[in-house]
């Protein structure tokens, strides 16, 4: 009885179609901007304020790797123009702030899905949610989670459905129940 083979995979993934306006850079604190400056400085091998194809080739070479011309070209084409620090910050800002919370949660649970079948054991979910490292849930919060009828069947959690439940405001429905 392998639940992975009997489960029909739903591959329909929703893309976030939110349009962002303004500079993504405005959303970063000084520490984050400083970290980006350091990363930019490492990538800008010739220190001319622009990350060029040659900079990327040199960066790969410094790590003992060789990037193909097409790889380098693809990286450079992601920028709308010369890749200066502002463009660099905007590109990475869009990537960081554009993360879909549901996809992030699914990705986190997937690390515990050794069989890659979309389910984890209920005990594993409880361990994750009560882990002392992050912001652990207490007993009351765990009870409240169960009131939200998480997708648990035969001791296994469909973590993709659970992530959807979390991000679509199931907790708001619980609060109003």
Buried (B, 14 or more C-beta within 10 A) or exposed (E): EEBEEEEEEEEEEEEEEEEEEEEBBEEBEEEBBEEBEEEBEEBBBEEEEBBBBEBBBBBBEEEEEEBEEEEBEEBBEEBEEEBBBEBBBBBBBEEEEEEBEBBEBBEEBBEBBEEEBBBBBBEBBBEBBBEEEEEEBEEEEBEBBEEBEBBBEEEBBBBBBBBBBBBEEBEEEEEEE
